[in-house]
Amino acid sequence: MPVREETDLSTTVADNVRMYAAKRRLTHEALAAHMTAQGFPMKKAGIAAITGHRRQRISVDETAAFAKIFGVEFADMLDA
């Protein structure tokens, strides 16, 4: 049986944040401003920590806010 590499959901969400932000040409600063407006105060360093996999966990509520900002379904943020 082949060995399947496991990827935790926070890593998947972080990868999707990076991808959707790039597609929409959102800078870390702009994305941080959007997250702050959604009730999740962040600075561009916080976004960089998420997209750079230096932040270990992303909450369900933060994931929902990212989905709203990007105009995608919540489930899209969980797709690898």
Phi and psi restraints in degrees (range 20) as a CNS / XPLOR table:
assign (resid 1 and name C) (resid 2 and name N)
       (resid 2 and name CA) (resid 2 and name C) 1.0 -66.1 20.0 2
assign (resid 2 and name N) (resid 2 and name CA)
       (resid 2 and name C) (resid 3 and name N) 1.0 148.2 20.0 2
assign (resid 2 and name C) (resid 3 and name N)
       (resid 3 and name CA) (resid 3 and name C) 1.0 -86.2 20.0 2
assign (resid 3 and name N) (resid 3 and name CA)
       (resid 3 and name C) (resid 4 and name N) 1.0 129.3 20.0 2
assign (resid 3 and name C) (resid 4 and name N)
       (resid 4 and name CA) (resid 4 and name C) 1.0 -105.1 20.0 2
assign (resid 4 and name N) (resid 4 and name CA)
       (resid 4 and name C) (resid 5 and name N) 1.0 127.8 20.0 2
assign (resid 4 and name C) (resid 5 and name N)
       (resid 5 and name CA) (resid 5 and name C) 1.0 -74.1 20.0 2
assign (resid 5 and name N) (resid 5 and name CA)
       (resid 5 and name C) (resid 6 and name N) 1.0 133.4 20.0 2
assign (resid 5 and name C) (resid 6 and name N)
       (resid 6 and name CA) (resid 6 and name C) 1.0 -91.1 20.0 2
assign (resid 6 and name N) (resid 6 and name CA)
       (resid 6 and name C) (resid 7 and name N) 1.0 136.3 20.0 2
assign (resid 6 and name C) (resid 7 and name N)
       (resid 7 and name CA) (resid 7 and name C) 1.0 -121.6 20.0 2
assign (resid 7 and name N) (resid 7 and name CA)
       (resid 7 and name C) (resid 8 and name N) 1.0 126.0 20.0 2
assign (resid 7 and name C) (resid 8 and name N)
       (resid 8 and name CA) (resid 8 and name C) 1.0 -72.6 20.0 2
assign (resid 8 and name N) (resid 8 and name CA)
       (resid 8 and name C) (resid 9 and name N) 1.0 158.5 20.0 2
assign (resid 8 and name C) (resid 9 and name N)
       (resid 9 and name CA) (resid 9 and name C) 1.0 -63.4 20.0 2
assign (resid 9 and name N) (resid 9 and name CA)
       (resid 9 and name C) (resid 10 and name N) 1.0 -34.1 20.0 2
assign (resid 9 and name C) (resid 10 and name N)
       (resid 10 and name CA) (resid 10 and name C) 1.0 -63.3 20.0 2
assign (resid 10 and name N) (resid 10 and name CA)
       (resid 10 and name C) (resid 11 and name N) 1.0 -37.2 20.0 2
assign (resid 10 and name C) (resid 11 and name N)
       (resid 11 and name CA) (resid 11 and name C) 1.0 -65.9 20.0 2
assign (resid 11 and name N) (resid 11 and name CA)
       (resid 11 and name C) (resid 12 and name N) 1.0 -43.0 20.0 2
assign (resid 11 and name C) (resid 12 and name N)
       (resid 12 and name CA) (resid 12 and name C) 1.0 -62.5 20.0 2
assign (resid 12 and name N) (resid 12 and name CA)
       (resid 12 and name C) (resid 13 and name N) 1.0 -46.0 20.0 2
assign (resid 12 and name C) (resid 13 and name N)
       (resid 13 and name CA) (resid 13 and name C) 1.0 -61.7 20.0 2
assign (resid 13 and name N) (resid 13 and name CA)
       (resid 13 and name C) (resid 14 and name N) 1.0 -44.1 20.0 2
assign (resid 13 and name C) (resid 14 and name N)
       (resid 14 and name CA) (resid 14 and name C) 1.0 -59.7 20.0 2
assign (resid 14 and name N) (resid 14 and name CA)
       (resid 14 and name C) (resid 15 and name N) 1.0 -43.3 20.0 2
assign (resid 14 and name C) (resid 15 and name N)
       (resid 15 and name CA) (resid 15 and name C) 1.0 -62.2 20.0 2
assign (resid 15 and name N) (resid 15 and name CA)
       (resid 15 and name C) (resid 16 and name N) 1.0 -39.8 20.0 2
assign (resid 15 and name C) (resid 16 and name N)
       (resid 16 and name CA) (resid 16 and name C) 1.0 -71.5 20.0 2
assign (resid 16 and name N) (resid 16 and name CA)
       (resid 16 and name C) (resid 17 and name N) 1.0 -35.3 20.0 2
assign (resid 16 and name C) (resid 17 and name N)
       (resid 17 and name CA) (resid 17 and name C) 1.0 -59.5 20.0 2
assign (resid 17 and name N) (resid 17 and name CA)
       (resid 17 and name C) (resid 18 and name N) 1.0 -46.8 20.0 2
assign (resid 17 and name C) (resid 18 and name N)
       (resid 18 and name CA) (resid 18 and name C) 1.0 -60.8 20.0 2
assign (resid 18 and name N) (resid 18 and name CA)
       (resid 18 and name C) (resid 19 and name N) 1.0 -45.7 20.0 2
assign (resid 18 and name C) (resid 19 and name N)
       (resid 19 and name CA) (resid 19 and name C) 1.0 -64.9 20.0 2
assign (resid 19 and name N) (resid 19 and name CA)
       (resid 19 and name C) (resid 20 and name N) 1.0 -50.2 20.0 2
assign (resid 19 and name C) (resid 20 and name N)
       (resid 20 and name CA) (resid 20 and name C) 1.0 -66.7 20.0 2
assign (resid 20 and name N) (resid 20 and name CA)
       (resid 20 and name C) (resid 21 and name N) 1.0 -36.2 20.0 2
assign (resid 20 and name C) (resid 21 and name N)
       (resid 21 and name CA) (resid 21 and name C) 1.0 -64.2 20.0 2
assign (resid 21 and name N) (resid 21 and name CA)
       (resid 21 and name C) (resid 22 and name N) 1.0 -42.2 20.0 2
assign (resid 21 and name C) (resid 22 and name N)
       (resid 22 and name CA) (resid 22 and name C) 1.0 -64.8 20.0 2
assign (resid 22 and name N) (resid 22 and name CA)
       (resid 22 and name C) (resid 23 and name N) 1.0 -43.3 20.0 2
assign (resid 22 and name C) (resid 23 and name N)
       (resid 23 and name CA) (resid 23 and name C) 1.0 -59.9 20.0 2
assign (resid 23 and name N) (resid 23 and name CA)
       (resid 23 and name C) (resid 24 and name N) 1.0 -35.0 20.0 2
assign (resid 23 and name C) (resid 24 and name N)
       (resid 24 and name CA) (resid 24 and name C) 1.0 -96.4 20.0 2
assign (resid 24 and name N) (resid 24 and name CA)
       (resid 24 and name C) (resid 25 and name N) 1.0 4.1 20.0 2
assign (resid 24 and name C) (resid 25 and name N)
       (resid 25 and name CA) (resid 25 and name C) 1.0 54.5 20.0 2
assign (resid 25 and name N) (resid 25 and name CA)
       (resid 25 and name C) (resid 26 and name N) 1.0 41.9 20.0 2
assign (resid 25 and name C) (resid 26 and name N)
       (resid 26 and name CA) (resid 26 and name C) 1.0 -92.8 20.0 2
assign (resid 26 and name N) (resid 26 and name CA)
       (resid 26 and name C) (resid 27 and name N) 1.0 126.7 20.0 2
assign (resid 26 and name C) (resid 27 and name N)
       (resid 27 and name CA) (resid 27 and name C) 1.0 -75.5 20.0 2
assign (resid 27 and name N) (resid 27 and name CA)
       (resid 27 and name C) (resid 28 and name N) 1.0 165.9 20.0 2
assign (resid 27 and name C) (resid 28 and name N)
       (resid 28 and name CA) (resid 28 and name C) 1.0 -59.0 20.0 2
assign (resid 28 and name N) (resid 28 and name CA)
       (resid 28 and name C) (resid 29 and name N) 1.0 -38.9 20.0 2
assign (resid 28 and name C) (resid 29 and name N)
       (resid 29 and name CA) (resid 29 and name C) 1.0 -64.2 20.0 2
assign (resid 29 and name N) (resid 29 and name CA)
       (resid 29 and name C) (resid 30 and name N) 1.0 -44.5 20.0 2
assign (resid 29 and name C) (resid 30 and name N)
       (resid 30 and name CA) (resid 30 and name C) 1.0 -65.9 20.0 2
assign (resid 30 and name N) (resid 30 and name CA)
       (resid 30 and name C) (resid 31 and name N) 1.0 -42.0 20.0 2
assign (resid 30 and name C) (resid 31 and name N)
       (resid 31 and name CA) (resid 31 and name C) 1.0 -66.2 20.0 2
assign (resid 31 and name N) (resid 31 and name CA)
       (resid 31 and name C) (resid 32 and name N) 1.0 -38.0 20.0 2
assign (resid 31 and name C) (resid 32 and name N)
       (resid 32 and name CA) (resid 32 and name C) 1.0 -62.6 20.0 2
assign (resid 32 and name N) (resid 32 and name CA)
       (resid 32 and name C) (resid 33 and name N) 1.0 -39.9 20.0 2
assign (resid 32 and name C) (resid 33 and name N)
       (resid 33 and name CA) (resid 33 and name C) 1.0 -64.7 20.0 2
assign (resid 33 and name N) (resid 33 and name CA)
       (resid 33 and name C) (resid 34 and name N) 1.0 -41.1 20.0 2
assign (resid 33 and name C) (resid 34 and name N)
       (resid 34 and name CA) (resid 34 and name C) 1.0 -63.2 20.0 2
assign (resid 34 and name N) (resid 34 and name CA)
       (resid 34 and name C) (resid 35 and name N) 1.0 -43.4 20.0 2
assign (resid 34 and name C) (resid 35 and name N)
       (resid 35 and name CA) (resid 35 and name C) 1.0 -64.3 20.0 2
assign (resid 35 and name N) (resid 35 and name CA)
       (resid 35 and name C) (resid 36 and name N) 1.0 -40.8 20.0 2
assign (resid 35 and name C) (resid 36 and name N)
       (resid 36 and name CA) (resid 36 and name C) 1.0 -61.3 20.0 2
assign (resid 36 and name N) (resid 36 and name CA)
       (resid 36 and name C) (resid 37 and name N) 1.0 -42.6 20.0 2
assign (resid 36 and name C) (resid 37 and name N)
       (resid 37 and name CA) (resid 37 and name C) 1.0 -64.9 20.0 2
assign (resid 37 and name N) (resid 37 and name CA)
       (resid 37 and name C) (resid 38 and name N) 1.0 -26.3 20.0 2
assign (resid 37 and name C) (resid 38 and name N)
       (resid 38 and name CA) (resid 38 and name C) 1.0 -85.1 20.0 2
assign (resid 38 and name N) (resid 38 and name CA)
       (resid 38 and name C) (resid 39 and name N) 1.0 0.6 20.0 2
assign (resid 38 and name C) (resid 39 and name N)
       (resid 39 and name CA) (resid 39 and name C) 1.0 98.3 20.0 2
assign (resid 39 and name N) (resid 39 and name CA)
       (resid 39 and name C) (resid 40 and name N) 1.0 13.0 20.0 2
assign (resid 39 and name C) (resid 40 and name N)
       (resid 40 and name CA) (resid 40 and name C) 1.0 -122.6 20.0 2
assign (resid 40 and name N) (resid 40 and name CA)
       (resid 40 and name C) (resid 41 and name N) 1.0 84.0 20.0 2
assign (resid 40 and name C) (resid 41 and name N)
       (resid 41 and name CA) (resid 41 and name C) 1.0 -55.1 20.0 2
assign (resid 41 and name N) (resid 41 and name CA)
       (resid 41 and name C) (resid 42 and name N) 1.0 122.3 20.0 2
assign (resid 41 and name C) (resid 42 and name N)
       (resid 42 and name CA) (resid 42 and name C) 1.0 -143.1 20.0 2
assign (resid 42 and name N) (resid 42 and name CA)
       (resid 42 and name C) (resid 43 and name N) 1.0 154.0 20.0 2
assign (resid 42 and name C) (resid 43 and name N)
       (resid 43 and name CA) (resid 43 and name C) 1.0 -111.3 20.0 2
assign (resid 43 and name N) (resid 43 and name CA)
       (resid 43 and name C) (resid 44 and name N) 1.0 168.4 20.0 2
assign (resid 43 and name C) (resid 44 and name N)
       (resid 44 and name CA) (resid 44 and name C) 1.0 -60.8 20.0 2
assign (resid 44 and name N) (resid 44 and name CA)
       (resid 44 and name C) (resid 45 and name N) 1.0 -28.8 20.0 2
assign (resid 44 and name C) (resid 45 and name N)
       (resid 45 and name CA) (resid 45 and name C) 1.0 -65.3 20.0 2
assign (resid 45 and name N) (resid 45 and name CA)
       (resid 45 and name C) (resid 46 and name N) 1.0 -32.5 20.0 2
assign (resid 45 and name C) (resid 46 and name N)
       (resid 46 and name CA) (resid 46 and name C) 1.0 -68.0 20.0 2
assign (resid 46 and name N) (resid 46 and name CA)
       (resid 46 and name C) (resid 47 and name N) 1.0 -40.4 20.0 2
assign (resid 46 and name C) (resid 47 and name N)
       (resid 47 and name CA) (resid 47 and name C) 1.0 -65.6 20.0 2
assign (resid 47 and name N) (resid 47 and name CA)
       (resid 47 and name C) (resid 48 and name N) 1.0 -41.7 20.0 2
assign (resid 47 and name C) (resid 48 and name N)
       (resid 48 and name CA) (resid 48 and name C) 1.0 -62.2 20.0 2
assign (resid 48 and name N) (resid 48 and name CA)
       (resid 48 and name C) (resid 49 and name N) 1.0 -37.4 20.0 2
assign (resid 48 and name C) (resid 49 and name N)
       (resid 49 and name CA) (resid 49 and name C) 1.0 -65.4 20.0 2
assign (resid 49 and name N) (resid 49 and name CA)
       (resid 49 and name C) (resid 50 and name N) 1.0 -37.8 20.0 2
assign (resid 49 and name C) (resid 50 and name N)
       (resid 50 and name CA) (resid 50 and name C) 1.0 -68.0 20.0 2
assign (resid 50 and name N) (resid 50 and name CA)
       (resid 50 and name C) (resid 51 and name N) 1.0 -53.7 20.0 2
assign (resid 50 and name C) (resid 51 and name N)
       (resid 51 and name CA) (resid 51 and name C) 1.0 -69.8 20.0 2
assign (resid 51 and name N) (resid 51 and name CA)
       (resid 51 and name C) (resid 52 and name N) 1.0 -21.8 20.0 2
assign (resid 51 and name C) (resid 52 and name N)
       (resid 52 and name CA) (resid 52 and name C) 1.0 -93.0 20.0 2
assign (resid 52 and name N) (resid 52 and name CA)
       (resid 52 and name C) (resid 53 and name N) 1.0 7.6 20.0 2
assign (resid 52 and name C) (resid 53 and name N)
       (resid 53 and name CA) (resid 53 and name C) 1.0 61.6 20.0 2
assign (resid 53 and name N) (resid 53 and name CA)
       (resid 53 and name C) (resid 54 and name N) 1.0 27.2 20.0 2
assign (resid 53 and name C) (resid 54 and name N)
       (resid 54 and name CA) (resid 54 and name C) 1.0 -93.5 20.0 2
assign (resid 54 and name N) (resid 54 and name CA)
       (resid 54 and name C) (resid 55 and name N) 1.0 -15.3 20.0 2
assign (resid 54 and name C) (resid 55 and name N)
       (resid 55 and name CA) (resid 55 and name C) 1.0 -99.5 20.0 2
assign (resid 55 and name N) (resid 55 and name CA)
       (resid 55 and name C) (resid 56 and name N) 1.0 126.7 20.0 2
assign (resid 55 and name C) (resid 56 and name N)
       (resid 56 and name CA) (resid 56 and name C) 1.0 -74.0 20.0 2
assign (resid 56 and name N) (resid 56 and name CA)
       (resid 56 and name C) (resid 57 and name N) 1.0 -36.8 20.0 2
assign (resid 56 and name C) (resid 57 and name N)
       (resid 57 and name CA) (resid 57 and name C) 1.0 -132.6 20.0 2
assign (resid 57 and name N) (resid 57 and name CA)
       (resid 57 and name C) (resid 58 and name N) 1.0 142.4 20.0 2
assign (resid 57 and name C) (resid 58 and name N)
       (resid 58 and name CA) (resid 58 and name C) 1.0 -122.0 20.0 2
assign (resid 58 and name N) (resid 58 and name CA)
       (resid 58 and name C) (resid 59 and name N) 1.0 126.6 20.0 2
assign (resid 58 and name C) (resid 59 and name N)
       (resid 59 and name CA) (resid 59 and name C) 1.0 -71.9 20.0 2
assign (resid 59 and name N) (resid 59 and name CA)
       (resid 59 and name C) (resid 60 and name N) 1.0 161.7 20.0 2
assign (resid 59 and name C) (resid 60 and name N)
       (resid 60 and name CA) (resid 60 and name C) 1.0 -60.5 20.0 2
assign (resid 60 and name N) (resid 60 and name CA)
       (resid 60 and name C) (resid 61 and name N) 1.0 -42.5 20.0 2
assign (resid 60 and name C) (resid 61 and name N)
       (resid 61 and name CA) (resid 61 and name C) 1.0 -64.4 20.0 2
assign (resid 61 and name N) (resid 61 and name CA)
       (resid 61 and name C) (resid 62 and name N) 1.0 -40.6 20.0 2
assign (resid 61 and name C) (resid 62 and name N)
       (resid 62 and name CA) (resid 62 and name C) 1.0 -64.6 20.0 2
assign (resid 62 and name N) (resid 62 and name CA)
       (resid 62 and name C) (resid 63 and name N) 1.0 -40.5 20.0 2
assign (resid 62 and name C) (resid 63 and name N)
       (resid 63 and name CA) (resid 63 and name C) 1.0 -60.9 20.0 2
assign (resid 63 and name N) (resid 63 and name CA)
       (resid 63 and name C) (resid 64 and name N) 1.0 -42.7 20.0 2
assign (resid 63 and name C) (resid 64 and name N)
       (resid 64 and name CA) (resid 64 and name C) 1.0 -62.8 20.0 2
assign (resid 64 and name N) (resid 64 and name CA)
       (resid 64 and name C) (resid 65 and name N) 1.0 -40.2 20.0 2
assign (resid 64 and name C) (resid 65 and name N)
       (resid 65 and name CA) (resid 65 and name C) 1.0 -65.4 20.0 2
assign (resid 65 and name N) (resid 65 and name CA)
       (resid 65 and name C) (resid 66 and name N) 1.0 -42.7 20.0 2
assign (resid 65 and name C) (resid 66 and name N)
       (resid 66 and name CA) (resid 66 and name C) 1.0 -59.7 20.0 2
assign (resid 66 and name N) (resid 66 and name CA)
       (resid 66 and name C) (resid 67 and name N) 1.0 -44.5 20.0 2
assign (resid 66 and name C) (resid 67 and name N)
       (resid 67 and name CA) (resid 67 and name C) 1.0 -58.8 20.0 2
assign (resid 67 and name N) (resid 67 and name CA)
       (resid 67 and name C) (resid 68 and name N) 1.0 -44.0 20.0 2
assign (resid 67 and name C) (resid 68 and name N)
       (resid 68 and name CA) (resid 68 and name C) 1.0 -62.2 20.0 2
assign (resid 68 and name N) (resid 68 and name CA)
       (resid 68 and name C) (resid 69 and name N) 1.0 -44.5 20.0 2
assign (resid 68 and name C) (resid 69 and name N)
       (resid 69 and name CA) (resid 69 and name C) 1.0 -60.6 20.0 2
assign (resid 69 and name N) (resid 69 and name CA)
       (resid 69 and name C) (resid 70 and name N) 1.0 -42.3 20.0 2
assign (resid 69 and name C) (resid 70 and name N)
       (resid 70 and name CA) (resid 70 and name C) 1.0 -82.7 20.0 2
assign (resid 70 and name N) (resid 70 and name CA)
       (resid 70 and name C) (resid 71 and name N) 1.0 -10.1 20.0 2
assign (resid 70 and name C) (resid 71 and name N)
       (resid 71 and name CA) (resid 71 and name C) 1.0 71.5 20.0 2
assign (resid 71 and name N) (resid 71 and name CA)
       (resid 71 and name C) (resid 72 and name N) 1.0 34.2 20.0 2
assign (resid 71 and name C) (resid 72 and name N)
       (resid 72 and name CA) (resid 72 and name C) 1.0 -121.6 20.0 2
assign (resid 72 and name N) (resid 72 and name CA)
       (resid 72 and name C) (resid 73 and name N) 1.0 167.1 20.0 2
assign (resid 72 and name C) (resid 73 and name N)
       (resid 73 and name CA) (resid 73 and name C) 1.0 -73.6 20.0 2
assign (resid 73 and name N) (resid 73 and name CA)
       (resid 73 and name C) (resid 74 and name N) 1.0 152.0 20.0 2
assign (resid 73 and name C) (resid 74 and name N)
       (resid 74 and name CA) (resid 74 and name C) 1.0 -53.7 20.0 2
assign (resid 74 and name N) (resid 74 and name CA)
       (resid 74 and name C) (resid 75 and name N) 1.0 -43.4 20.0 2
assign (resid 74 and name C) (resid 75 and name N)
       (resid 75 and name CA) (resid 75 and name C) 1.0 -60.7 20.0 2
assign (resid 75 and name N) (resid 75 and name CA)
       (resid 75 and name C) (resid 76 and name N) 1.0 -29.9 20.0 2
assign (resid 75 and name C) (resid 76 and name N)
       (resid 76 and name CA) (resid 76 and name C) 1.0 -62.2 20.0 2
assign (resid 76 and name N) (resid 76 and name CA)
       (resid 76 and name C) (resid 77 and name N) 1.0 -30.7 20.0 2
assign (resid 76 and name C) (resid 77 and name N)
       (resid 77 and name CA) (resid 77 and name C) 1.0 -71.6 20.0 2
assign (resid 77 and name N) (resid 77 and name CA)
       (resid 77 and name C) (resid 78 and name N) 1.0 -17.3 20.0 2
assign (resid 77 and name C) (resid 78 and name N)
       (resid 78 and name CA) (resid 78 and name C) 1.0 -99.0 20.0 2
assign (resid 78 and name N) (resid 78 and name CA)
       (resid 78 and name C) (resid 79 and name N) 1.0 -6.1 20.0 2
assign (resid 78 and name C) (resid 79 and name N)
       (resid 79 and name CA) (resid 79 and name C) 1.0 -78.5 20.0 2
assign (resid 79 and name N) (resid 79 and name CA)
       (resid 79 and name C) (resid 80 and name N) 1.0 128.3 20.0 2
